[in-house]
Amino acid sequence: MIDKESIRHMFAERLHAALDAKEIRQHGRGADIIKYLESKGISKSAQAVSKWLNGSAIPEIDSLTALAAWLGVRREWLEHGVMPALPFEDENQTDEHKASTIQTTRVPVISWVEAINWSSRSLDNETLREKTTLPCPLAISKSGFVLQVAGDSMTNYGPGKSYPHGCLIFVDPEVVAKNGECVIASLPNLHHAIFKVLVEDAGKRFLKSVNPLYPMIEITDGARLCGKVIGTFIPET
């Protein structure tokens, strides 16, 4: 289940994406938001708007409606990530304008047990209704899914890439992983999938944790890769 903090941070990501698409300046965009809302008769403090931008709070309905209209996106998408992001699709748009619009695909959040045998065939209407879905701004196949990391085996306590407990990872089963890339894998002695780095050495393949306290696992008969990690979302703490 996605916690409220993650939901607020995902809202902030959508807000920033919409502001970027409208080419609102990076520095001082809080002031631009306040100025626009004031023009619509909505008074908000700099502190309140700052909380929207850093993922600490979500605006009230009047502010959401005004922001969506200003940014040219649907309020449902801005607030909850419900697709489509745009209120309409104009076939006469220029290629440059299309490139600047927000392209997202909704991806189901599944369990580590489900990840072992997940595929596009799993996506019947009933299954989708039961699943939380999150917007993915990257290209991802219909088989794609989201997992929430548990434990610290992929946490880097030093410098370098880290995937701490609670972060979200987007996985595409149809993308072939290369040496050094993060993967989801299944082992014959486990009933759930695992998250590791794929390592190829001397003709053999291994699954390596980012945390050096965890042992390397050799990929043998019965083990298989379930997908490549194509992106992550780490909530601010």
N, C-alpha and C positions, 0 to 999 in steps of 0.2 A: 504494500500500500504506500502511496506517495504521501509524505507528510506535508503539513501546511507550509512549512518553511520552503520546501522544494517548489510548491505551487506558486508561492510569491516570487521566487527567483525566476521561475519559468515565465511568469507574467512580465517581469522586468526585461527578460531577453526578447520577448515579442515586442514590447514597447520600444526598446532600443533598435530592433530590426526595422520597425515601421518608421521610426525617426530617421534612421539611416537612409531608408528608401526614399524618403521625402527630402533628403539632403539637409536635414536640420543639423546645425553645427554641433560638434562633439562637446566642446567646452562652452558652457553657458546655456545648454538646452533646457535646463530647469527654468531659467528666466524666460526663455521663449515659450515654454508651456504655460507659465503663470500669466504671461502677457496675453496669450491666446484665450485662456479660460476667462480672464477678466473681460475680454471683448464679448464674451458670451454671457456675462453676468454671473460668473462663478468665481468666487474669491477663495484662493488657496495660499497657504503660507509656503515659504521656501522649504521649510522643514518637511512639510507634508509631501511636496513634490519630490524632494530628495529621497524620501522613503520609497516612493514608487520606482524611482530610477535605480535604487540599489537593492531592490527586492525585499524591503522590510514591510511593505504594505501594498494593498491593492486599492485603487480609488473607488469612491462611491459611484453609484450608477449614473448620476448626472455628469460627473467628470469623465467617466468612461465613454458615455455616449458622445460627448463633445470631442474628446480626443480621437475617437474612431472616425468621426466625420471629418475632422481636420486632416488626419493622416491617410484617409481614403481606404480604410479597412473596415471589416465587419466588427461590430462590438463583441459578438460572440467569440470571434477569433482572438481579439485582443484580450478579453477577459479570461476565456477558458481554453483557447487554442482550437476551437471547433472550426474545421474547414468548411468552405473555402475561406481564405484570408481576405480576398477582394470581393466587393459587393457585386461586381459583374466583370465579364471578360470582353473587352472590345477587340474584335478581330482586326480592326484597322490600326491597332497600336503599332508603333515603330519597334524594331528589334531592340533599340537602345532602351525604350521604355519598358519592354517586357523583361529585359535583363535586370532592370532595377527593381522589379516587383518582388514580393516575398514569395518564395516557392517552398512549401513545406508539405510533408506527407505525414499522416498520423500513423503511429506505430504502436502495437499493443505491448503493454507491460506484462511479462509472463514470469512464472516461477522457474527456479533452477532445475526442478524436476521436469517441467514441460520443455525446457530448452533442449533436452536430449533428442527428442523426436519432433521438434517443431518444424513445420514447413508451411507453404502457402495453402496446402490442403487443410490445415488446421483452422483456416480463417473462414468458417461458415458464419452466417449471420448471427446465430445464437451465441457462438463463442465470442464474437466481437462485442455483442451487447453486454456480455459479462466482464469484459476486460476494460481496464483503464487504458486510454491511448494518449500518446504524447506526440507533439509535432516534431518532426525531424527535418532540419533545414538542408540536410545532405541528400544526395541521390541514394536511394535504398530500394531493394527489391521488395516484392509483395510478401516475401517470406521473412522480412526483417522483423526484429523484435527488440524490446528493451529489458534489461535486467538491472536490479539494484544490488550493488556490491555489498557483500557481507564479510566481515572479518578483515584482517590486516595483511593477508598474504601478498596483496598487490599494492601495499602501502610502502612508499619510499620515505624513510625517515631522514634521508640525506638529500643532497641535490639531485635533480632529475625528475622524470615523469613519475607521477604517483596516482593511484586509483584508490582513495581511502574508503573506508566503510561508509555506506550510505550514498555514494555517488551513483549516477545512472550511466549505463553504457549502452550504446546503440550497436546492434549486431546484425550483419548481413550474411546469411548462410550461403548465398550464391556467389560470394566474392572469395577467391582463392588467396589464402594468406601466404606471405613470404617470410623468410627467415628474419627474426627480430620483431615481427608484428604480433599484436595481441590477438588471442583467439579464445573461443569457447570450445571446450572439449568434453568428451565423455569417456570414462574408464569402465572396464567390465566389472570392477568390484565396487562401483559407486552407483547409487540410484539417482544422483543429481549431477548436473554439469559442473565444470570447474572453469575458472578464468585464469589464464596463464599467458606467458610469452612463448612463442614458437621459436625453438633454437634448432638449427641444423648443423651438425658437426660430424665429420668423418663418415658420411653416408648414413648417419643415424639422426633421428629426430627426437627432441626432448621438449618437455613443458617446464618452463622456469618461472618461479615467482619473482616479483620485483623485490620482495622482502627476503634478504639472504638467509634468514632463520629457517626458511622452508626448503625442503630438499628438492632437487631436480627429479623429474619423472620422465622415464624413457617411454616413448610411444611404441607400444608393442601390439601384437595381434589382439583384436577386440577393442582397442582404443580408436577413436576417430575424432576428427575435428567437426564441430557443429556450426561454425561460422567465424567470421573475422569481425573484430571490433572496429567500427569505422568512425566512432565519435563518442565523446563523453560529456557529461554535465556534472560539475561539482558545485554544490551550493556553497555560498560564502558562509563562514562560521563567525 
